[in-house]
Amino acid sequence: MKHTSDLVIVGAGLSGLMVAWLCLDKNPDLTVTLIESSDKIAGDHTWSFNMNDILPDLQDWVKPVIAHQWDQYDVKFPKRERTLDITYCTGNSDTLRACVQPHIESGRLKVRLNTLAEKLSAYEVILEDGEKLTAACVLDARGFKANDDVFLGYQKFVGHVIKTKIPHGVERPIIMDATVDQLDGYRFVYCLPFSETELLVEDTYYADGPELEADSVESRISDYIGDRLKVDTYDVIRRETGVLPITLAVDPDYGTDVSGEKTEAVKLGMTGGYYHAVTGYSLPEAVKSANVVYDMIEQNKPDFSAALLHEMAYHRVDHYHEESFLRMLNRMMFRAAKPEKRYKVLERFYGLPEDLVERFYRNRISKADKLKVLIGKPPVSVSKAISNVSESAFIKRERAT
Ligand SMILES: Cc1cc2nc3c(=O)[nH]c(=O)nc-3n(C[C@H](O)[C@H](O)[C@H](O)COP(=O)(O)OP(=O)(O)OC[C@H]3O[C@@H](n4cnc5c(N)ncnc54)[C@H](O)[C@@H]3O)c2cc1C
């Protein structure tokens, strides 16, 4: 039977587009269909990441998505200020759209907008109107969905991009300014200077619940811009709000079955749990998953379906294990530290060597790194810390309450 295309990807957001872009760039014979429920691909986003979080072989390839890049960034806490020599980048929806545009024009990437996929399986997608699409492999990139097997805290924020009349004076990103009043958990302000007169200012909270009082947060952003940045004449040219999952624990049985025949669509991006447990950011993981998909197709063409389905099942299990230390740290921050003292966990962390900080965000920390993160006087209750070490005990307790 002739398929609709080699890959059908449901969701033309970050992870779906990364897979389409990489596979089509590197494999001139492949065809891809993207199904997107909204009226455009890539949405209206900015995505930040450390350059070193990207697989070394793909750092050059990912460059066209970068709209802004800085060689350093700052962090500020009540008792620590520091500049880190870590390359920080931001891409956005426009740059991502431009990356896939040549493939749309060549006809190898077909995009169906305003189209809702209702049922997905490994080889088939059924749309809202009953139309059936088939592929050698279906990829599910529909974005984050909460479920009972994943236990969460939240990183929530409101961001304003402002245009100032005179230079705002912020020279490089401030990834965390936690010298602000601590409210609703760990609060910090995040600033990205896109130009001398354009600045993103985001008021962020690591909180137990996802609710955001947008009006109060917006007025705190204005206060920060006026009081701290001393900028009083500006226009807000863009607003964004986000609630990102911060994973405290995952049931080990959830999505970790690698045996038997695979009948479900391959999950990508946030819906597959492919984000950094501590930051909720997913761009580096989206590149990594795209590379696994591309490799499997390349190594097993023309009949790559079974190999791809199995490899992605192992990829998911690897990700689950790679993140276990990060989930434990999240349990320390969310359950062992008092909400108003959570900033101390980060203040202490940013006193560690720069290469360790860099490996932490890349999720490539060694055993020695883990010891360095944990030793010393913890800014948390020791008894609560001990009771949150075991993930299975944590899950049992959470389910009982
Ligand atoms: C405001 C905000 C800022 C963020 N900033 C960063 C950042 O700086 N760095 C970073 O790495 N991460 C960031 N993230 C986190 C994460 O990287 C993004 O959410 C990212 O877009 C997730 O990619 P995804 O492909 O999983 O989902 P999405 O990009 O959300 O894409 C999912 C797509 O699927 C479509 N869809 C859903 N259901 C269906 C259906 N049934 N049929 C058809 N289409 C469907 C949606 O319309 C959407 O286009 C941010 C998130 C938010 C919300």
The ligand as an SDF file (V2000), in Angstrom:
LIG
                    3D

 53 58  0  0  0  0  0  0  0  0999 V2000
    5.9300   30.3960   26.8730 C   0  0  0  0  0  0  0  0  0  0  0  0
    6.8880   29.2570   26.7840 C   0  0  0  0  0  0  0  0  0  0  0  0
    8.2630   29.5140   26.7050 C   0  0  0  0  0  0  0  0  0  0  0  0
    9.1610   28.4510   26.6030 C   0  0  0  0  0  0  0  0  0  0  0  0
   10.4960   28.7430   26.5150 N   0  0  0  0  0  0  0  0  0  0  0  0
   11.3620   27.7400   26.3010 C   0  0  0  0  0  0  0  0  0  0  0  0
   12.7400   28.0210   26.0950 C   0  0  0  0  0  0  0  0  0  0  0  0
   13.1600   29.1820   26.1670 O   0  0  0  0  0  0  0  0  0  0  0  0
   13.5800   26.9930   25.8290 N   0  0  0  0  0  0  0  0  0  0  0  0
   13.1390   25.7080   25.7370 C   0  0  0  0  0  0  0  0  0  0  0  0
   13.9310   24.7920   25.4200 O   0  0  0  0  0  0  0  0  0  0  0  0
   11.8670   25.4150   26.0120 N   0  0  0  0  0  0  0  0  0  0  0  0
   10.9640   26.3820   26.2700 C   0  0  0  0  0  0  0  0  0  0  0  0
    9.6610   26.0780   26.4880 N   0  0  0  0  0  0  0  0  0  0  0  0
    9.2900   24.6710   26.6860 C   0  0  0  0  0  0  0  0  0  0  0  0
    9.1650   23.8300   25.4430 C   0  0  0  0  0  0  0  0  0  0  0  0
   10.4020   23.7780   24.7740 O   0  0  0  0  0  0  0  0  0  0  0  0
    8.1370   24.3580   24.4760 C   0  0  0  0  0  0  0  0  0  0  0  0
    6.8850   24.2460   25.0840 O   0  0  0  0  0  0  0  0  0  0  0  0
    8.1390   23.6110   23.1390 C   0  0  0  0  0  0  0  0  0  0  0  0
    7.4140   24.3720   22.2130 O   0  0  0  0  0  0  0  0  0  0  0  0
    7.5630   22.2080   23.2640 C   0  0  0  0  0  0  0  0  0  0  0  0
    7.6880   21.5580   22.0320 O   0  0  0  0  0  0  0  0  0  0  0  0
    6.6730   20.4130   21.5970 P   0  0  0  0  0  0  0  0  0  0  0  0
    6.9830   20.1120   20.1950 O   0  0  0  0  0  0  0  0  0  0  0  0
    6.6630   19.3230   22.5820 O   0  0  0  0  0  0  0  0  0  0  0  0
    5.2250   21.1070   21.7010 O   0  0  0  0  0  0  0  0  0  0  0  0
    4.6600   22.4160   20.9510 P   0  0  0  0  0  0  0  0  0  0  0  0
    5.7840   23.2640   20.4570 O   0  0  0  0  0  0  0  0  0  0  0  0
    3.6910   23.0050   21.8970 O   0  0  0  0  0  0  0  0  0  0  0  0
    3.9130   21.8180   19.7040 O   0  0  0  0  0  0  0  0  0  0  0  0
    2.7530   21.0340   19.7780 C   0  0  0  0  0  0  0  0  0  0  0  0
    1.9400   21.2830   18.5200 C   0  0  0  0  0  0  0  0  0  0  0  0
    0.9600   20.2630   18.3640 O   0  0  0  0  0  0  0  0  0  0  0  0
   -0.2460   20.8560   17.9000 C   0  0  0  0  0  0  0  0  0  0  0  0
   -1.3130   19.9070   18.2470 N   0  0  0  0  0  0  0  0  0  0  0  0
   -1.7170   19.5380   19.4960 C   0  0  0  0  0  0  0  0  0  0  0  0
   -2.6940   18.6090   19.4150 N   0  0  0  0  0  0  0  0  0  0  0  0
   -2.9250   18.3800   18.0940 C   0  0  0  0  0  0  0  0  0  0  0  0
   -3.7940   17.5110   17.3730 C   0  0  0  0  0  0  0  0  0  0  0  0
   -4.6280   16.6780   17.9980 N   0  0  0  0  0  0  0  0  0  0  0  0
   -3.7620   17.5390   16.0140 N   0  0  0  0  0  0  0  0  0  0  0  0
   -2.9090   18.3620   15.3520 C   0  0  0  0  0  0  0  0  0  0  0  0
   -2.0440   19.1990   15.9920 N   0  0  0  0  0  0  0  0  0  0  0  0
   -2.0370   19.1980   17.3350 C   0  0  0  0  0  0  0  0  0  0  0  0
   -0.2800   22.1950   18.6350 C   0  0  0  0  0  0  0  0  0  0  0  0
   -1.1400   23.1170   17.9880 O   0  0  0  0  0  0  0  0  0  0  0  0
    1.1960   22.6030   18.5660 C   0  0  0  0  0  0  0  0  0  0  0  0
    1.5000   23.3670   17.4120 O   0  0  0  0  0  0  0  0  0  0  0  0
    8.7170   27.1120   26.5970 C   0  0  0  0  0  0  0  0  0  0  0  0
    7.3380   26.8690   26.6940 C   0  0  0  0  0  0  0  0  0  0  0  0
    6.4460   27.9180   26.7920 C   0  0  0  0  0  0  0  0  0  0  0  0
    4.9770   27.5990   26.9070 C   0  0  0  0  0  0  0  0  0  0  0  0
  1  2  1  0
  2  3  1  0
  2 52  2  0
  3  4  2  0
  4  5  1  0
  4 50  1  0
  5  6  2  0
  6  7  1  0
  6 13  1  0
  7  8  2  0
  7  9  1  0
  9 10  1  0
 10 11  2  0
 10 12  1  0
 12 13  2  0
 13 14  1  0
 14 15  1  0
 14 50  1  0
 15 16  1  0
 16 17  1  0
 16 18  1  0
 18 19  1  0
 18 20  1  0
 20 21  1  0
 20 22  1  0
 22 23  1  0
 23 24  1  0
 24 25  2  0
 24 26  1  0
 24 27  1  0
 27 28  1  0
 28 29  2  0
 28 30  1  0
 28 31  1  0
 31 32  1  0
 32 33  1  0
 33 34  1  0
 33 48  1  0
 34 35  1  0
 35 36  1  0
 35 46  1  0
 36 37  1  0
 36 45  1  0
 37 38  2  0
 38 39  1  0
 39 40  1  0
 39 45  2  0
 40 41  1  0
 40 42  2  0
 42 43  1  0
 43 44  2  0
 44 45  1  0
 46 47  1  0
 46 48  1  0
 48 49  1  0
 50 51  2  0
 51 52  1  0
 52 53  1  0
M  END
$$$$
